[in-house]
Amino acid sequence: MVGWQTEPMKKTALTLTVPLLLALSLAGILGPFGTDVYLPAFPRMVNDLGVSPATIQLTLTAFTIGMAVGQLIVGSLSDRFGRKPLMLIGALLVAASSAACALAADSAFLIVACGLIGLSSSAGIAVGRAVVADLTTGQQAARSFSLLGLIVGFGPILGPIAGAVAMAIFEGWRGIFWSFAAFAVIVFAVLLFIPESLPAEARHSGGIGQMFRSAGKVLSNRSFVLFASTIWFGFGAMFAYISASSFIVQAVLKMSPLEYTYVFGSIGIGLMTTGFMTTKLLKVWAASKIILVGLLQLLVGALGLLVLVFTQSTNPVAMITCLMLIGSCMGFVFGPASSLAVAQVRDSAGTAMALLGSVQFVFAGIAAPLVGIAGKTAVWPFAWVSITFSILAIGAVTLGRRHETKTK
């Protein structure tokens, strides 16, 4: 059994180059891109399959639960078998699962198939982060995680646009999933050329028991839990936005699917902008302070949305501004929080990143159906879900900052 330590594990001669970071980002995009690519088709899927909006939103729940379970398993397995093989297998399974979605005859099959996409795409998310943790430490790790999130941020921008284009070309939502299957094959081809970042001597030799022991030790680290919680709660709010945005923009604001892609893409650019700002702010601010800024932005956006609900206002500028604040805030959170969470658990980086991502998507899976419980034109469930998660996340980072001060 690998000993528990707070110092970084022994590094290989390999470094985190720009091409490697781009390849990891491409693998990491599979999950976020997959959840966003078919958002413009939600209203049409509701009509074609003859189901409620909440039922279609369950495909997102299944997708995120798949990513949650998959990351927990795949991340831990990568500590034993290495990083590269699991990312390759994951990309191939994403292609197969997406093809199954394209062939779905009813909503039940579609929900299951989306869950399988989530399960498969988890490899790119958890294992890609573990590679970054293998090769970087300290401020370099925080900046690398932020850059990884920045590049993966293209997923929310390109996903809906690609989905709308595919839906137009193939004259239906099924073409979206065929196109996504082809994209996953391209990702597999790129990953064939990346190196392995975890040398054999640094891998765990145990089986399932070792996996649970590693998970237990990671979760017993207070710093990990507190800073990981800021991501878990924050991402719950962000995914509430992802799930509700299509209906808010199209059903409440009466915009077209193409106009929705412009709105969603603009907010995606906002997410990338906050991620870029984070890489610069890390030179002058503490990572925990940057996290707090992002979470306060989330709270302001959620409270603004609630004010619009109470005043029964559907002013598009005001509503889209609130969506922008909510949808872009995590650029300030992902990189710094990931770095602080993994700082003391580097000898089980795969397990740590698996837990971080797994629980993150559990909260996403909870948020997705909650925002649709009152119908496609009701905004108040989304507002309250966002407020609740933002308050919980602010509490977590506040405790984390106090713990960080005491341990210095």
Backbone hydrogen bonds, N-H to C=O, Kabsch-Sander energy under -0.5 kcal/mol:
donor,donor_aa,acceptor,acceptor_aa,energy
17,T,15,T,-1.4
21,L,17,T,-2.5
22,L,18,V,-2.4
23,A,19,P,-2.2
24,L,20,L,-2.6
25,S,21,L,-2.1
26,L,22,L,-2.2
27,A,23,A,-1.9
28,G,24,L,-2.5
29,I,25,S,-1.9
30,L,26,L,-0.7
30,L,27,A,-0.7
31,G,28,G,-0.6
33,F,29,I,-3.4
34,G,30,L,-1.7
35,T,31,G,-2.0
36,D,32,P,-1.5
37,V,33,F,-2.5
38,Y,34,G,-0.5
39,L,36,D,-1.5
41,A,38,Y,-0.9
42,F,39,L,-1.7
45,M,41,A,-3.0
46,V,42,F,-2.3
47,N,43,P,-1.7
48,D,44,R,-3.1
49,L,45,M,-2.4
50,G,46,V,-0.8
51,V,46,V,-1.6
56,I,52,S,-1.6
57,Q,53,P,-2.4
58,L,54,A,-0.9
58,L,55,T,-0.5
59,T,56,I,-1.5
60,L,56,I,-0.6
61,T,57,Q,-1.6
62,A,58,L,-3.0
63,F,59,T,-2.3
64,T,60,L,-2.8
65,I,61,T,-2.7
66,G,62,A,-2.5
67,M,63,F,-2.0
68,A,64,T,-2.3
69,V,65,I,-2.9
70,G,66,G,-2.7
71,Q,67,M,-2.2
72,L,68,A,-1.6
73,I,69,V,-1.8
74,V,70,G,-3.5
75,G,71,Q,-2.2
76,S,72,L,-0.8
77,L,73,I,-2.4
78,S,74,V,-2.1
79,D,75,G,-0.7
79,D,76,S,-0.9
80,R,76,S,-0.5
80,R,77,L,-1.1
81,F,77,L,-3.1
82,G,78,S,-1.4
87,M,83,R,-1.5
88,L,84,K,-2.1
89,I,85,P,-2.2
90,G,86,L,-2.1
91,A,87,M,-2.0
92,L,88,L,-1.7
93,L,89,I,-2.1
94,V,90,G,-2.0
95,A,91,A,-1.7
96,A,92,L,-1.8
97,S,93,L,-2.6
98,S,94,V,-2.5
99,A,95,A,-1.8
100,A,96,A,-1.6
101,C,97,S,-1.8
102,A,98,S,-1.9
103,L,99,A,-1.1
104,A,101,C,-1.3
110,L,106,D,-1.9
111,I,107,S,-2.6
112,V,108,A,-2.0
113,A,109,F,-2.7
114,C,110,L,-2.5
115,G,111,I,-1.9
116,L,112,V,-1.7
117,I,113,A,-1.8
118,G,114,C,-2.3
119,L,115,G,-2.3
120,S,116,L,-2.3
121,S,117,I,-3.1
122,S,118,G,-1.0
123,A,120,S,-1.3
124,G,121,S,-0.6
125,I,121,S,-1.1
126,A,122,S,-2.4
127,V,123,A,-1.7
128,G,123,A,-0.7
128,G,124,G,-0.6
129,R,125,I,-1.8
130,A,126,A,-1.9
131,V,127,V,-2.0
132,V,128,G,-1.6
133,A,129,R,-2.3
134,D,130,A,-2.1
135,L,131,V,-1.5
136,T,132,V,-1.3
140,Q,137,T,-0.9
141,A,137,T,-1.3
142,A,138,G,-2.0
143,R,139,Q,-2.7
144,S,140,Q,-2.5
145,F,141,A,-3.0
146,S,142,A,-2.0
147,L,143,R,-2.7
148,L,144,S,-2.6
149,G,145,F,-2.5
150,L,146,S,-2.4
151,I,147,L,-2.5
152,V,148,L,-2.5
153,G,149,G,-1.3
154,F,151,I,-2.0
155,G,152,V,-2.5
157,I,153,G,-0.9
158,L,154,F,-3.5
159,G,155,G,-3.0
161,I,157,I,-0.7
162,A,158,L,-3.2
163,G,159,G,-2.7
164,A,160,P,-2.6
165,V,161,I,-2.4
166,A,162,A,-2.8
167,M,163,G,-2.5
168,A,164,A,-1.8
169,I,165,V,-2.7
170,F,166,A,-2.8
171,E,167,M,-0.5
172,G,167,M,-1.5
175,G,172,G,-0.7
176,I,173,W,-1.0
177,F,173,W,-0.8
178,W,174,R,-1.7
179,S,175,G,-2.2
180,F,176,I,-2.0
181,A,177,F,-2.0
182,A,178,W,-1.7
183,F,179,S,-2.0
184,A,180,F,-2.1
185,V,181,A,-1.5
186,I,182,A,-1.6
187,V,183,F,-2.1
188,F,184,A,-2.1
189,A,185,V,-1.9
190,V,186,I,-1.9
191,L,187,V,-2.4
192,L,188,F,-1.1
193,F,190,V,-1.7
194,I,191,L,-1.3
202,A,199,P,-1.6
203,R,200,A,-1.4
204,H,79,D,-2.3
211,M,207,G,-1.8
212,F,208,I,-2.2
213,R,209,G,-2.2
214,S,210,Q,-2.8
215,A,211,M,-2.4
216,G,212,F,-2.4
217,K,213,R,-2.1
218,V,214,S,-2.4
219,L,215,A,-2.5
220,S,216,G,-1.0
221,N,218,V,-1.3
222,R,220,S,-0.7
225,V,221,N,-2.1
226,L,222,R,-2.5
227,F,223,S,-2.2
228,A,224,F,-2.6
229,S,225,V,-2.0
230,T,226,L,-1.0
231,I,227,F,-0.9
231,I,228,A,-0.5
232,W,228,A,-2.6
233,F,229,S,-2.8
234,G,230,T,-1.6
235,F,231,I,-2.9
236,G,232,W,-1.4
237,A,233,F,-1.8
238,M,234,G,-2.2
239,F,235,F,-2.8
240,A,236,G,-1.6
241,Y,237,A,-1.7
242,I,238,M,-2.1
243,S,239,F,-2.6
244,A,240,A,-2.2
245,S,241,Y,-2.5
246,S,242,I,-0.6
248,I,244,A,-2.4
249,V,245,S,-2.7
250,Q,246,S,-2.1
251,A,247,F,-2.1
252,V,247,F,-1.4
252,V,248,I,-0.6
253,L,248,I,-2.2
255,M,249,V,-2.1
260,Y,256,S,-2.4
261,T,257,P,-1.7
262,Y,258,L,-1.4
263,V,259,E,-2.1
264,F,260,Y,-3.1
265,G,261,T,-2.6
266,S,262,Y,-2.3
267,I,263,V,-2.1
268,G,264,F,-2.0
269,I,265,G,-2.0
270,G,266,S,-1.7
271,L,267,I,-2.0
272,M,268,G,-2.1
273,T,269,I,-2.4
274,T,270,G,-2.3
275,G,271,L,-1.8
276,F,272,M,-2.5
277,M,273,T,-2.6
278,T,274,T,-1.8
279,T,275,G,-1.4
280,K,276,F,-1.1
281,L,277,M,-2.9
282,L,278,T,-2.1
283,K,280,K,-1.5
284,V,281,L,-1.8
285,W,281,L,-3.1
289,K,286,A,-0.6
290,I,286,A,-1.6
291,I,287,A,-1.9
292,L,288,S,-1.8
293,V,289,K,-1.8
294,G,290,I,-1.9
295,L,291,I,-2.1
296,L,292,L,-2.2
297,Q,293,V,-1.9
298,L,294,G,-1.8
299,L,295,L,-2.1
300,V,296,L,-2.3
301,G,297,Q,-2.2
302,A,298,L,-2.3
303,L,299,L,-2.7
304,G,300,V,-2.3
305,L,301,G,-1.9
306,L,302,A,-1.9
307,V,303,L,-2.1
308,L,304,G,-1.8
309,V,305,L,-1.8
310,F,306,L,-2.5
311,T,307,V,-2.1
312,Q,309,V,-1.1
313,S,308,L,-2.4
319,M,315,N,-2.6
320,I,316,P,-2.6
321,T,317,V,-2.0
322,C,318,A,-1.9
323,L,319,M,-2.2
324,M,320,I,-2.3
325,L,321,T,-2.2
326,I,322,C,-2.1
327,G,323,L,-3.1
328,S,324,M,-1.7
329,C,325,L,-0.7
331,G,328,S,-1.3
332,F,329,C,-1.9
333,V,330,M,-1.0
334,F,330,M,-2.6
337,A,333,V,-2.6
338,S,334,F,-2.3
339,S,335,G,-2.3
340,L,336,P,-2.4
341,A,337,A,-2.4
342,V,338,S,-2.0
343,A,339,S,-0.9
345,V,342,V,-1.6
348,S,345,V,-1.5
349,A,346,R,-1.3
352,A,348,S,-2.9
353,M,349,A,-2.8
354,A,350,G,-2.0
355,L,351,T,-2.6
356,L,352,A,-2.5
357,G,353,M,-2.6
358,S,354,A,-2.9
359,V,355,L,-2.2
360,Q,356,L,-1.4
361,F,357,G,-1.8
362,V,358,S,-1.1
363,F,359,V,-2.0
364,A,360,Q,-1.4
365,G,361,F,-2.3
366,I,362,V,-1.7
367,A,363,F,-2.2
368,A,364,A,-2.2
370,L,366,I,-1.0
371,V,367,A,-1.6
372,G,369,P,-1.0
373,I,370,L,-1.3
375,G,372,G,-1.4
378,A,375,G,-1.0
379,V,377,T,-0.5
383,A,379,V,-1.8
384,W,380,W,-2.4
385,V,381,P,-2.3
386,S,382,F,-2.3
387,I,383,A,-2.2
388,T,384,W,-2.4
389,F,385,V,-2.3
390,S,386,S,-2.2
391,I,387,I,-2.2
392,L,388,T,-2.0
393,A,389,F,-2.4
394,I,390,S,-2.3
395,G,391,I,-2.1
396,A,392,L,-1.9
397,V,393,A,-2.4
398,T,394,I,-2.0
399,L,395,G,-2.0
400,G,396,A,-2.2
401,R,397,V,-2.4
402,R,398,T,-1.7
403,H,399,L,-2.4
404,E,400,G,-2.5
405,T,401,R,-1.9
406,K,402,R,-2.0
407,T,403,H,-1.8
408,K,404,E,-0.6
408,K,405,T,-0.8
